Amino acid sequence: MQPRMRIGLIVGAIGLALNVCVSAFIGLCGPVATLIAGGVAGYFAVSQEKPFSKTEGAKVGATAGAIAGVLMIIGQVIGGIIALTIQQNTGSVPFIGTPGSDMNSQIIFYLSGLVSGICIGLVGMALAAGAGAGAGYVGTSDQPMMPPSQNVMS
């Protein structure tokens, strides 16, 4: 497995657990956690792969950041559903709407939470890929080009 994928999965798994907690209590801060995770994944991926150019480093970092971002979408959705459950069980006023007692109202209430969690998670994933690309670009040092071999005819 390539280091960019391995590191993206490791950082994404840690970020998933973190994002569940962050999203359950402060839902809009989930993309910030995802942004940080994408940058961390991009930086560690280029330090492992050691690409030859900054543009290649940006590609490696963007891949690692996007993989971490995909896993963190799952954490965003789980955290959003937990937040809706807490709001419903404590009787506090939810941001999305008021759940009714009938089944259709409950389904719409949780479905709207699921959709908003996915939308916020997609924003976070885009930020993670961008942060990974930036960290990969900055973390890569340009390697000197090898001179072309000289074909000397004797």
MOWOVEN-V371274 format. One record per residue. N is the residue number from 1. RES is the residue in one small letter. PSI is psi as a letter, one per 20 degrees, with the letter a starting at -180 (999 if undefined). NEAR is the number of other C-alpha atoms within 12 Angstrom. Layout:
BEGIN
N/RES/PSI/NEAR
N/RES/PSI/NEAR
END
This chain:
BEGIN
1/m/p/9
2/q/q/16
3/p/h/26
4/r/h/40
5/m/g/29
6/r/g/24
7/i/h/38
8/g/g/43
9/l/g/32
10/i/g/28
11/v/h/40
12/g/h/43
13/a/g/27
14/i/g/27
15/g/h/42
16/l/g/38
17/a/g/28
18/l/g/31
19/n/h/44
20/v/g/36
21/c/g/26
22/v/g/28
23/s/h/39
24/a/h/29
25/f/h/23
26/i/n/24
27/g/h/35
28/l/i/28
29/c/i/26
30/g/g/44
31/p/h/41
32/v/g/30
33/a/h/41
34/t/h/51
35/l/g/40
36/i/g/36
37/a/h/50
38/g/g/52
39/g/g/46
40/v/g/41
41/a/g/48
42/g/g/54
43/y/g/42
44/f/h/38
45/a/g/44
46/v/h/43
47/s/h/27
48/q/g/24
49/e/h/29
50/k/m/29
51/p/q/30
52/f/h/23
53/s/r/22
54/k/h/24
55/t/h/24
56/e/h/29
57/g/h/36
58/a/h/40
59/k/g/34
60/v/g/47
61/g/h/48
62/a/h/42
63/t/g/42
64/a/g/48
65/g/h/52
66/a/h/45
67/i/g/43
68/a/h/52
69/g/h/54
70/v/g/39
71/l/h/36
72/m/h/51
73/i/g/45
74/i/g/36
75/g/h/40
76/q/g/48
77/v/g/40
78/i/g/34
79/g/h/36
80/g/g/42
81/i/h/33
82/i/g/27
83/a/g/33
84/l/h/38
85/t/g/24
86/i/g/18
87/q/g/24
88/q/g/23
89/n/h/13
90/t/i/11
91/g/j/12
92/s/r/16
93/v/o/16
94/p/q/23
95/f/h/19
96/i/g/23
97/g/r/20
98/t/p/22
99/p/p/27
100/g/a/15
101/s/i/12
102/d/r/11
103/m/h/11
104/n/h/12
105/s/h/15
106/q/g/19
107/i/g/19
108/i/h/20
109/f/g/29
110/y/h/31
111/l/h/21
112/s/h/24
113/g/h/35
114/l/g/29
115/v/g/22
116/s/h/28
117/g/g/38
118/i/g/32
119/c/g/23
120/i/h/35
121/g/h/42
122/l/h/29
123/v/g/28
124/g/h/45
125/m/g/42
126/a/g/32
127/l/h/35
128/a/g/46
129/a/g/41
130/g/g/36
131/a/h/39
132/g/g/46
133/a/g/38
134/g/g/34
135/a/h/39
136/g/h/43
137/y/g/32
138/v/h/27
139/g/i/34
140/t/p/31
141/s/p/21
142/d/p/19
143/q/q/14
144/p/q/10
145/m/p/9
146/m/p/8
147/p/q/7
148/p/q/6
149/s/q/7
150/q/o/7
151/n/o/7
152/v/p/5
153/m/p/4
154/s/999/3
END
